[in-house]
Amino acid sequence: MSTSGSTPTSPVADEMTDVRTSLAEDAMDLQHPVLRRLQPARDLGSGVRRGATWAAAGKVIGQVIQFLGTIITARLLTPDDYGKAAIILPLTAFAAIFSTLGLGSAVIHARRVTEKLLSTAFWINAITGVLITLLVAALAFPLAKVFDQPLLTPLMLLASLNFTLSLNVVHTSLLERTLRFKQIAVLETVCSVLSIGTVVVAAIAGAGPFALVLGPLSYTVVRTLLSWATVRWRPRAWADRESIRELWKFTRGITGFNILIFWSRNADNLLLAGVASQADLGNYSRAYNLMKLPVGQIQVVMNRVLFPALSRLRDDRARLGRAWLRALSVSGVAAAPIAIGMAVAAPAMVEVLFGRRWLGMVTVLELLAVSALPQTLTATVGGLLRATGATDAMFRLGLVVCGVRFTAMFAGLPWSTVGVATGLMIAFYVETVIFARPCLRETGLTWRQLLRAIRGVWVSCLALAVAGMAVRLLVGDVWPAWQVLLLQIGACAVAYGGTLALGQRSTLQLAVDQVRRLRRRAGR
């Protein structure tokens, strides 16, 4: 956390100033030529500040595009369409873990980037992608029979092409390592617009659930093409055995962790498919995705900026710990109020934005949105543990968390979507303690320091919830939904901002500085 009176512009930038000689990487003249070309001339501290600004800007734009796309497609597609997609998307997303295998993280974490390392990572990604496409295609018909949904066969065949066409893992990792988040923001904005446009056009054309598969496929194709054009690197060697061993040593824990966390996050859709109707499953899927909007975007920003930055600080645990606490505070300030605000304003928000036919998702959204508060803490865990090289510890952590989540889901399954949402809400709060322990061990921090870093945001969110519920109880059944929503937004903003200003001024000032930098960027 920053000291009183300071006005930093990035959670980790202060820890990056004047520490070039202690950075955990080899000299630049020993690195791959593409890395030297992409590496900015500015010092690392300025690079982190600019990277954080552009990463945040890109994710804000992406969140707006995704949110608008959600509103539009919710009015073009039915809950039954979303229910069919909810069955296939977790399966294809799981397969994606094996096509990336944490290779990008290994490239970012390496002390020296060589052609052998880059080419080996590329060919592993490419060959694995083809194999997974064939595997998913082979499973399409049997899974359609299991779920008694014949339409799943063509849906899975179409979705399987994503793995073969996703050939940008190395290119993206090079951009992230060199903190070129401006280029990443532009790439992702263009891809998001084209993806949402594809979904909307396909939905208008009557494609139904196919629209939800065509969107991600168009994103993959455009992202690969633009990444190659931006980085201008292609493999010049075949996979090297020594490089394979080096990559596997680092990525095995990440891959295992990602597999466990993936199923603990997505098994709910598969379990509910056997007890809930297609409409209820569609409502649950829409509510879960809406809850993940603020947390997911913050998680991407934090991991992208934190991981390459903290990787360079991993030899100095004191600076590493201070940087992590500051990032933790900022992630909470940005994401927590949005999530808690969605919980208290759920009835009015759903009616205004999605229409009355989606009111069945309100209860589930309320429960899941409340669970987003502890996820603002866990959003930074992956970046920190990867930066310190504790990837095997990540796998062990995943085993524990997976057990907690599956226990919660099975306990709530008899009560269908509401029961599972309730179980997950409880599990996410329990995980806060589980995730925090290895982070404190790696950084040498204490529980008191951690609680001090998150206290202001959590108390402010409580004030926000009280204000929002007061409006809901007083006028929720009297005023039109849009008026209730506007009043709730105003009351929640005043309550949250006022409480945060009193209890955590330094973190609030940090967030304000980031907004000012974004406005200056936009005005140029």
C-alpha positions as CSV (number, residue, x, y, z in Angstrom):
1,M,0.0,0.0,0.0
2,S,1.1,3.5,-0.6
3,T,2.0,5.8,2.1
4,S,-0.1,8.8,3.0
5,G,0.3,11.7,0.5
6,S,1.8,9.6,-2.3
7,T,0.1,9.5,-5.7
8,P,1.4,6.5,-7.6
9,T,0.1,5.6,-10.9
10,S,0.5,1.9,-11.0
11,P,0.4,-0.8,-8.2
12,V,3.9,-2.0,-9.0
13,A,5.6,0.9,-10.7
14,D,7.1,2.4,-7.5
15,E,8.8,-0.9,-6.8
16,M,10.3,-0.9,-10.3
17,T,12.1,2.3,-10.1
18,D,15.9,2.2,-10.0
19,V,16.1,-1.6,-9.6
20,R,17.3,-2.5,-13.1
21,T,20.4,-4.2,-11.8
22,S,18.4,-6.5,-9.6
23,L,15.9,-7.6,-12.2
24,A,15.5,-11.4,-12.6
25,E,16.4,-11.6,-16.3
26,D,19.6,-11.7,-18.4
27,A,21.0,-8.7,-20.1
28,M,19.1,-7.5,-23.2
29,D,21.9,-8.1,-25.6
30,L,21.7,-11.8,-24.7
31,Q,18.0,-12.0,-25.5
32,H,16.3,-13.0,-28.8
33,P,16.3,-10.2,-31.5
34,V,12.5,-10.0,-31.5
35,L,12.5,-9.3,-27.8
36,R,15.1,-6.6,-28.3
37,R,13.0,-5.1,-31.1
38,L,9.8,-5.1,-29.0
39,Q,11.4,-4.0,-25.7
40,P,10.5,-0.3,-25.2
41,A,13.3,2.3,-24.7
42,R,11.7,3.6,-21.5
43,D,12.7,2.3,-18.1
44,L,10.8,-0.5,-16.6
45,G,8.8,1.7,-14.1
46,S,7.4,3.8,-16.9
47,G,6.7,0.6,-18.9
48,V,4.6,-0.8,-16.0
49,R,2.7,2.5,-15.6
50,R,1.9,2.6,-19.3
51,G,1.2,-1.1,-19.4
52,A,-1.3,-0.8,-16.5
53,T,-3.0,2.1,-18.1
54,W,-3.4,0.5,-21.5
55,A,-4.4,-2.9,-20.0
56,A,-7.1,-1.2,-18.0
57,A,-8.3,0.8,-20.9
58,G,-8.4,-2.3,-23.1
59,K,-10.4,-4.3,-20.6
60,V,-12.8,-1.4,-19.9
61,I,-13.5,-1.2,-23.6
62,G,-13.7,-5.0,-23.9
63,Q,-16.1,-5.1,-20.9
64,V,-18.4,-2.4,-22.5
65,I,-18.4,-4.3,-25.8
66,Q,-19.1,-7.6,-24.1
67,F,-21.8,-6.1,-21.9
68,L,-23.5,-4.4,-24.9
69,G,-23.2,-7.6,-26.9
70,T,-24.8,-9.5,-24.0
71,I,-27.8,-7.1,-23.9
72,I,-28.3,-7.4,-27.7
73,T,-27.9,-11.1,-28.0
74,A,-30.1,-11.7,-24.9
75,R,-33.0,-10.1,-26.9
76,L,-32.2,-12.1,-30.1
77,L,-31.6,-15.5,-28.6
78,T,-33.7,-17.5,-26.1
79,P,-32.6,-19.0,-22.7
80,D,-32.9,-22.4,-24.5
81,D,-30.3,-21.3,-27.0
82,Y,-28.0,-20.3,-24.2
83,G,-28.7,-23.6,-22.5
84,K,-27.4,-25.6,-25.5
85,A,-24.3,-23.5,-25.7
86,A,-23.8,-23.8,-21.9
87,I,-23.3,-27.5,-22.4
88,I,-20.7,-27.3,-25.2
89,L,-18.7,-24.2,-24.2
90,P,-17.2,-25.7,-21.0
91,L,-16.1,-28.8,-22.8
92,T,-14.3,-26.8,-25.6
93,A,-12.9,-24.4,-23.1
94,F,-11.4,-27.3,-21.1
95,A,-9.7,-28.6,-24.2
96,A,-8.2,-25.2,-24.7
97,I,-6.1,-25.7,-21.6
98,F,-4.2,-28.4,-23.3
99,S,-3.5,-26.3,-26.4
100,T,-1.8,-23.6,-24.4
101,L,-0.3,-25.6,-21.6
102,G,0.9,-22.5,-19.8
103,L,3.5,-22.0,-22.6
104,G,3.0,-18.2,-22.6
105,S,3.8,-18.0,-18.9
106,A,7.0,-19.9,-19.4
107,V,8.1,-17.5,-22.2
108,I,7.4,-14.5,-19.9
109,H,9.1,-16.1,-16.9
110,A,12.3,-17.2,-18.7
111,R,15.5,-15.3,-17.8
112,R,16.7,-15.7,-21.4
113,V,14.5,-15.9,-24.4
114,T,16.0,-17.9,-27.3
115,E,14.8,-19.1,-30.7
116,K,14.8,-22.7,-29.5
117,L,12.5,-21.7,-26.6
118,L,10.1,-19.8,-28.8
119,S,10.0,-22.3,-31.6
120,T,9.5,-25.2,-29.2
121,A,6.6,-23.4,-27.5
122,F,5.0,-22.6,-30.9
123,W,5.2,-26.2,-32.2
124,I,3.9,-27.7,-29.0
125,N,1.0,-25.3,-29.2
126,A,0.3,-26.0,-32.9
127,I,0.6,-29.8,-32.7
128,T,-1.5,-30.0,-29.5
129,G,-4.1,-27.8,-31.1
130,V,-4.6,-30.2,-34.1
131,L,-4.8,-33.2,-31.8
132,I,-7.4,-31.6,-29.6
133,T,-9.5,-30.6,-32.6
134,L,-9.5,-34.3,-33.7
135,L,-10.4,-35.4,-30.2
136,V,-13.3,-32.9,-29.7
137,A,-14.6,-33.8,-33.1
138,A,-14.5,-37.6,-32.2
139,L,-16.4,-36.9,-29.0
140,A,-19.1,-34.8,-30.7
141,F,-21.6,-37.6,-31.6
142,P,-21.2,-39.6,-28.3
143,L,-21.8,-36.5,-26.2
144,A,-24.8,-35.6,-28.2
145,K,-26.2,-39.0,-27.4
146,V,-25.4,-38.7,-23.7
147,F,-27.2,-35.4,-23.4
148,D,-29.9,-36.4,-25.9
149,Q,-29.2,-33.2,-27.9
150,P,-28.6,-34.0,-31.6
151,L,-27.7,-30.4,-32.3
152,L,-24.6,-30.7,-30.1
153,T,-22.8,-32.7,-32.8
154,P,-22.5,-29.9,-35.4
155,L,-21.9,-27.4,-32.6
156,M,-18.9,-29.3,-31.3
157,L,-17.5,-29.9,-34.8
158,L,-17.6,-26.2,-35.5
159,A,-16.2,-25.2,-32.1
160,S,-13.3,-27.7,-32.4
161,L,-11.7,-25.6,-35.2
162,N,-10.7,-23.0,-32.5
163,F,-7.8,-25.2,-31.3
164,T,-6.2,-25.6,-34.7
165,L,-6.6,-22.0,-35.6
166,S,-5.3,-20.6,-32.3
167,L,-1.6,-20.0,-33.1
168,N,-0.9,-16.8,-31.2
169,V,0.3,-18.0,-27.8
170,V,4.0,-17.2,-28.3
171,H,3.2,-13.8,-30.0
172,T,0.9,-12.7,-27.2
173,S,3.4,-13.7,-24.6
174,L,6.1,-11.6,-26.3
175,L,3.9,-8.6,-26.3
176,E,3.0,-9.1,-22.6
177,R,6.6,-9.7,-21.5
178,T,7.6,-6.4,-23.2
179,L,4.6,-4.7,-21.7
180,R,3.1,-3.7,-25.0
181,F,-0.4,-3.6,-23.8
182,K,-1.4,-0.8,-26.1
183,Q,-1.0,-3.2,-29.1
184,I,-2.8,-5.9,-27.1
185,A,-5.7,-3.5,-26.3
186,V,-6.1,-2.6,-29.9
187,L,-6.0,-6.2,-31.0
188,E,-8.5,-7.3,-28.5
189,T,-10.9,-4.4,-29.2
190,V,-10.9,-5.1,-32.9
191,C,-11.4,-8.9,-32.3
192,S,-14.2,-8.3,-29.7
193,V,-16.1,-6.0,-32.1
194,L,-15.9,-8.5,-34.9
195,S,-16.8,-11.4,-32.6
196,I,-19.9,-9.7,-31.2
197,G,-20.8,-8.5,-34.7
198,T,-20.6,-12.1,-35.9
199,V,-22.9,-13.3,-33.0
200,V,-25.4,-10.6,-33.7
201,V,-25.5,-11.1,-37.5
202,A,-25.8,-14.9,-37.0
203,A,-28.5,-14.5,-34.4
204,I,-30.5,-12.2,-36.7
205,A,-30.0,-14.7,-39.5
206,G,-31.6,-17.4,-37.3
207,A,-28.5,-19.4,-36.4
208,G,-29.7,-19.9,-32.8
209,P,-27.0,-21.5,-30.6
210,F,-24.6,-21.6,-33.6
211,A,-24.3,-17.8,-33.2
212,L,-22.7,-18.3,-29.8
213,V,-20.1,-20.6,-31.3
214,L,-19.4,-18.6,-34.5
215,G,-18.5,-15.5,-32.4
216,P,-15.5,-17.1,-30.5
217,L,-14.3,-18.8,-33.8
218,S,-14.2,-15.5,-35.6
219,Y,-12.3,-14.0,-32.6
220,T,-9.7,-16.8,-32.8
221,V,-9.1,-16.3,-36.5
222,V,-8.7,-12.6,-36.4
223,R,-6.6,-12.6,-33.2
224,T,-4.1,-15.0,-34.8
225,L,-3.8,-13.0,-38.0
226,L,-3.4,-9.7,-36.2
227,S,-0.9,-11.1,-33.7
228,W,1.4,-12.4,-36.4
229,A,1.2,-9.1,-38.2
230,T,2.1,-7.1,-35.1
231,V,4.9,-9.2,-33.6
232,R,6.4,-10.3,-37.0
233,W,7.9,-13.5,-35.7
234,R,7.7,-17.0,-37.1
235,P,9.3,-20.2,-35.9
236,R,12.8,-20.9,-37.4
237,A,13.5,-24.2,-35.7
238,W,11.9,-27.4,-34.7
239,A,11.0,-28.4,-31.1
240,D,14.2,-28.9,-29.0
241,R,14.3,-31.6,-26.4
242,E,16.1,-29.5,-23.8
243,S,13.6,-26.7,-24.3
244,I,10.7,-29.1,-23.9
245,R,12.1,-30.2,-20.5
246,E,12.6,-26.6,-19.5
247,L,9.1,-25.6,-20.5
248,W,7.5,-28.7,-18.9
249,K,9.3,-28.1,-15.6
250,F,7.6,-24.7,-15.3
251,T,4.3,-25.4,-17.0
252,R,3.3,-28.7,-15.4
253,G,2.1,-27.1,-12.2
254,I,0.2,-24.4,-14.2
255,T,-1.4,-26.9,-16.4
256,G,-2.5,-29.1,-13.5
257,F,-3.8,-26.1,-11.6
258,N,-5.7,-24.8,-14.7
259,I,-7.3,-28.2,-15.2
260,L,-8.5,-28.5,-11.6
261,I,-9.7,-24.9,-11.4
262,F,-11.5,-25.2,-14.8
263,W,-13.6,-28.1,-13.8
264,S,-14.3,-26.6,-10.4
265,R,-15.6,-23.5,-12.2
266,N,-17.5,-25.2,-15.1
267,A,-18.7,-28.5,-13.7
268,D,-21.8,-26.7,-12.4
269,N,-23.2,-26.4,-15.9
270,L,-22.6,-30.1,-16.6
271,L,-24.1,-31.2,-13.2
272,L,-27.1,-28.9,-13.6
273,A,-27.8,-30.2,-17.1
274,G,-29.1,-33.4,-15.5
275,V,-31.5,-31.7,-13.0
276,A,-32.4,-28.3,-14.5
277,S,-34.5,-27.4,-17.5
278,Q,-32.8,-25.8,-20.5
279,A,-34.3,-22.4,-19.6
280,D,-33.1,-22.6,-16.0
281,L,-29.6,-23.6,-17.2
282,G,-29.6,-20.7,-19.6
283,N,-30.6,-18.3,-16.8
284,Y,-27.9,-19.7,-14.6
285,S,-25.3,-19.5,-17.4
286,R,-26.2,-15.9,-18.1
287,A,-26.1,-14.9,-14.4
288,Y,-22.7,-16.6,-13.9
289,N,-21.2,-14.9,-17.0
290,L,-22.6,-11.5,-15.9
291,M,-21.1,-11.9,-12.4
292,K,-17.7,-12.8,-14.0
293,L,-17.6,-9.6,-16.1
294,P,-16.0,-7.3,-13.5
295,V,-14.0,-10.1,-11.8
296,G,-12.8,-11.7,-15.0
297,Q,-11.7,-8.4,-16.6
298,I,-9.8,-7.4,-13.5
299,Q,-8.2,-10.8,-13.3
300,V,-6.9,-10.5,-16.8
301,V,-5.5,-7.0,-16.2
302,M,-3.9,-8.0,-12.9
303,N,-2.3,-11.2,-14.2
304,R,-1.1,-9.6,-17.4
305,V,0.5,-6.6,-15.8
306,L,1.5,-8.2,-12.5
307,F,3.0,-11.4,-13.9
308,P,5.7,-10.0,-16.2
309,A,6.4,-7.2,-13.7
310,L,6.6,-9.3,-10.6
311,S,8.6,-11.9,-12.4
312,R,11.4,-9.3,-12.6
313,L,11.1,-8.7,-8.9
314,R,11.1,-12.3,-7.8
315,D,14.6,-12.2,-6.4
316,D,13.6,-9.4,-4.0
317,R,10.7,-10.7,-1.9
318,A,10.3,-7.4,0.1
319,R,9.5,-5.4,-3.0
320,L,7.5,-8.3,-4.4
321,G,5.2,-8.3,-1.3
322,R,4.7,-4.5,-1.3
323,A,3.8,-4.5,-5.0
324,W,1.3,-7.4,-4.6
325,L,-0.5,-5.7,-1.7
326,R,-0.8,-2.5,-3.7
327,A,-2.2,-4.4,-6.7
328,L,-4.6,-6.3,-4.4
329,S,-6.0,-3.0,-3.1
330,V,-6.5,-1.6,-6.6
331,S,-8.2,-4.7,-8.0
332,G,-10.7,-4.6,-5.1
333,V,-11.4,-0.9,-5.7
334,A,-12.2,-1.5,-9.3
335,A,-14.2,-4.7,-9.3
336,A,-15.8,-5.2,-5.9
337,P,-18.3,-2.3,-6.1
338,I,-19.5,-3.4,-9.5
339,A,-20.1,-7.0,-8.4
340,I,-21.9,-6.0,-5.1
341,G,-23.8,-3.4,-6.9
342,M,-25.1,-6.0,-9.4
343,A,-26.3,-8.1,-6.4
344,V,-28.4,-5.4,-4.7
345,A,-29.7,-4.0,-8.0
346,A,-30.3,-7.3,-9.7
347,P,-34.2,-7.2,-10.1
348,A,-34.2,-3.7,-11.7
349,M,-31.0,-4.2,-13.7
350,V,-32.2,-7.5,-15.3
351,E,-35.6,-6.0,-16.2
352,V,-34.1,-2.9,-17.7
353,L,-31.2,-4.4,-19.6
354,F,-32.4,-7.9,-20.6
355,G,-36.2,-7.8,-20.4
356,R,-38.8,-9.4,-18.2
357,R,-38.3,-12.9,-19.7
358,W,-34.9,-13.0,-18.0
359,L,-36.2,-12.3,-14.5
360,G,-35.7,-16.0,-13.7
361,M,-32.0,-15.3,-13.3
362,V,-32.3,-12.7,-10.6
363,T,-31.9,-14.9,-7.5
364,V,-29.0,-16.8,-9.0
365,L,-27.3,-13.5,-10.0
366,E,-27.8,-12.1,-6.5
367,L,-26.0,-15.1,-4.9
368,L,-23.2,-15.3,-7.4
369,A,-22.5,-11.5,-7.5
370,V,-22.1,-11.5,-3.7
371,S,-19.4,-14.2,-4.2
372,A,-17.4,-11.9,-6.5
373,L,-16.1,-9.9,-3.6
374,P,-13.6,-12.5,-2.3
375,Q,-12.7,-13.3,-5.9
376,T,-11.1,-9.8,-6.2
377,L,-8.4,-11.1,-3.8
378,T,-7.9,-14.5,-5.6
379,A,-7.7,-12.7,-9.0
380,T,-4.1,-11.8,-8.2
381,V,-2.9,-15.1,-6.8
382,G,-2.1,-16.8,-10.1
383,G,0.1,-13.9,-11.2
384,L,2.0,-13.9,-7.9
385,L,2.7,-17.6,-7.7
386,R,3.7,-17.9,-11.3
387,A,6.1,-14.9,-10.8
388,T,7.8,-16.6,-7.9
389,G,8.0,-19.9,-9.8
390,A,5.9,-21.7,-7.3
391,T,3.9,-23.6,-10.0
392,D,4.0,-26.9,-8.2
393,A,2.5,-25.2,-5.1
394,M,-0.2,-23.9,-7.5
395,F,-1.2,-27.5,-8.4
396,R,-1.5,-28.5,-4.7
397,L,-3.6,-25.4,-4.1
398,G,-5.8,-26.4,-7.0
399,L,-6.4,-29.8,-5.4
400,V,-7.7,-28.3,-2.2
401,V,-9.8,-25.6,-3.9
402,C,-11.3,-28.2,-6.3
403,G,-12.4,-30.3,-3.4
404,V,-14.1,-27.4,-1.7
405,R,-16.0,-26.3,-4.8
406,F,-17.2,-29.8,-5.8
407,T,-18.4,-30.4,-2.2
408,A,-20.3,-27.1,-2.4
409,M,-21.9,-28.0,-5.8
410,F,-23.0,-31.5,-4.9
411,A,-24.4,-30.2,-1.6
412,G,-26.6,-27.6,-3.4
413,L,-27.5,-29.8,-6.4
414,P,-30.9,-31.1,-4.9
415,W,-32.1,-27.4,-5.0
416,S,-31.1,-27.0,-8.6
417,T,-29.6,-23.7,-9.8
418,V,-30.3,-21.7,-6.6
419,G,-28.7,-24.4,-4.4
420,V,-25.6,-24.7,-6.5
421,A,-25.2,-20.9,-6.6
422,T,-25.6,-20.8,-2.8
423,G,-23.0,-23.5,-2.3
424,L,-20.5,-21.7,-4.6
425,M,-21.0,-18.4,-2.8
426,I,-20.0,-20.0,0.5
427,A,-17.1,-21.8,-1.2
428,F,-15.6,-18.6,-2.7
429,Y,-15.4,-17.0,0.7
430,V,-13.7,-20.1,2.2
431,E,-11.2,-20.0,-0.6
432,T,-10.0,-16.6,0.4
433,V,-8.2,-18.1,3.3
434,I,-6.9,-21.0,1.3
435,F,-5.5,-18.9,-1.5
436,A,-4.0,-16.3,0.9
437,R,-1.7,-18.7,2.8
438,P,0.8,-19.6,0.0
439,C,0.9,-15.9,-1.1
440,L,1.8,-14.8,2.4
441,R,4.5,-17.5,2.5
442,E,6.0,-16.5,-0.8
443,T,6.1,-12.8,0.0
444,G,6.9,-13.0,3.8
445,L,3.8,-10.9,4.6
446,T,1.6,-11.3,7.6
447,W,-2.1,-11.7,7.9
448,R,-2.4,-8.3,9.5
449,Q,-0.8,-6.6,6.5
450,L,-3.1,-8.5,4.2
451,L,-6.3,-7.6,6.1
452,R,-5.1,-3.9,6.2
453,A,-4.9,-3.9,2.4
454,I,-8.4,-5.2,1.8
455,R,-10.2,-3.8,4.8
456,G,-11.2,-0.5,3.3
457,V,-12.7,-2.0,0.1
458,W,-14.7,-4.6,2.0
459,V,-16.1,-2.1,4.5
460,S,-17.0,0.3,1.7
461,C,-18.8,-2.6,-0.2
462,L,-20.9,-3.2,3.0
463,A,-21.9,0.5,3.0
464,L,-22.7,0.2,-0.7
465,A,-24.9,-2.8,-0.1
466,V,-26.8,-1.1,2.7
467,A,-27.5,1.9,0.5
468,G,-28.6,-0.1,-2.5
469,M,-30.9,-2.4,-0.4
470,A,-32.5,0.6,1.2
471,V,-33.5,2.0,-2.2
472,R,-34.7,-1.4,-3.3
473,L,-36.9,-1.9,-0.2
474,L,-38.3,1.7,-0.2
475,V,-39.2,2.1,-3.9
476,G,-38.5,-1.2,-5.6
477,D,-42.2,-2.2,-5.9
478,V,-43.4,1.3,-6.5
479,W,-41.3,3.0,-9.1
480,P,-40.6,1.8,-12.7
481,A,-37.5,-0.4,-12.9
482,W,-35.4,2.1,-14.7
483,Q,-36.0,4.8,-12.1
484,V,-35.1,2.3,-9.3
485,L,-31.9,1.4,-11.1
486,L,-30.8,4.9,-11.5
487,L,-31.4,5.8,-7.9
488,Q,-29.6,2.7,-6.7
489,I,-26.6,3.5,-8.9
490,G,-26.4,7.0,-7.4
491,A,-26.9,5.9,-3.8
492,C,-24.4,3.1,-4.1
493,A,-21.8,5.4,-5.7
494,V,-22.1,8.0,-2.9
495,A,-22.0,5.3,-0.1
496,Y,-19.0,3.5,-1.6
497,G,-17.0,6.5,-2.6
498,G,-17.6,8.3,0.7
499,T,-16.7,5.3,2.9
500,L,-13.6,4.6,0.8
501,A,-12.4,8.2,1.0
502,L,-12.7,8.0,4.8
503,G,-11.0,4.7,5.3
504,Q,-8.6,4.2,2.3
505,R,-7.6,7.5,0.8
506,S,-4.3,6.3,-0.7
507,T,-6.0,3.5,-2.7
508,L,-8.8,5.7,-3.9
509,Q,-6.2,8.3,-5.0
510,L,-4.4,5.5,-6.9
511,A,-7.6,4.6,-8.7
512,V,-8.4,8.3,-9.5
513,D,-4.9,8.8,-10.9
514,Q,-5.4,5.8,-13.2
515,V,-8.7,7.3,-14.5
516,R,-7.0,10.6,-15.1
517,R,-4.3,8.9,-17.1
518,L,-6.9,7.1,-19.2
519,R,-8.7,10.4,-19.9
520,R,-5.4,12.0,-21.0
521,R,-4.8,9.1,-23.3
522,A,-8.2,9.3,-24.8
523,G,-7.8,13.1,-25.4
524,R,-4.6,12.7,-27.4
